Amino acid sequence: MPKKIPIRQCVACREHKEKPLLARIVRTPEGKAVYDARGKLPGKGAYICRSAVCLDKAIKSRALSRALEIEITPDVYEALRARMEEGDA
């Protein structure tokens, strides 16, 4: 029997995609937003497409901040953008 791949929704474009195609951002127990490269960190998670278009949309609409229920600083967004450009996100 083939293994099922979980489906998650991008907070920016609202499209449903397979989990490995999305980047996960986590609100840690300390209240910080961090990029979760492996998808295993504890805390509340939100998913976003690995594209600059969706990241820009999430910044403008504050979708990640609402989904994680915290304020996300510009440096966190820039770090995420850098990881996406590197192909690591």
N, C-alpha and C positions, 0 to 999 in steps of 0.2 A: 504494500500500500504506500503510495507516495506521501512524503511529508508535507503537511500543510504549511504554507507561508502566511504569517499574520499580516493583516491589512490594517493600515493606520491612515488617518486623515491629516493632510497638511493644514496648519492653522491659518495660512495665508490664502491659498487658492481654493481650499476646501475639497480638493480632489482626494479620492481614496487610492492609495498605492501600496505596493508591497513594502513591508517594514525596511528591508535592506536598501531601498531606493530613497529613503528619507533620512534626514539628520535629526538626532534627538537632543533636545535641550532640557536640562534637569534643574529643578529648584532643589538645592541640597537642603538637608535638615537645618543648616546654618542660615538659610535664606538667600543664598547666592545662586545666580544662574550660571551654569557651566555646560559646555559642549560634552556630550557623552559619546565618545568614539566607539565604544563596544556595545552600548545599549544596555548596560547592566548596572549602572550606578543607582543607588537607592534615592528615592525622592520622587516628587511629582514631575512627570515628563510631558513634553509637547513635541510634536513632530513638524518638520518643515521640509519642503522640497530642497534638493541640493542645487538651487539655482539662485542667481543674483536677483532675478525678477521677483521670486517669491520672498526673498529676504527683504528687498526694498518694500514690498507690499506689507510684510509683517511689521516693519519699522513704522511705516506711515500709519497703519491702522492700529498699532499697538497690540496686535494679535497675540504675540508671545507673552507680553506683560499680562494681558488678561487671562490667558490660558494658565500661566504659572502663578498668577495672583501676587506678583511682585513687580517692582520697578526695575527695568533692565537698563543699565547704563550704556551710553554710546560705545565705550571701550569693549563691552561684551559683544555688541553687534559687529564691531570692526574685527575682533578676534575670530568670530564666526565667519565673516566674509573672507578673511585671510585663509582660513582652513578650507573653505570651499574653493578658493582660487588655486590652492595647492593640490586639490583633489582629495583631501583628507576627510572632508565632511561627508 
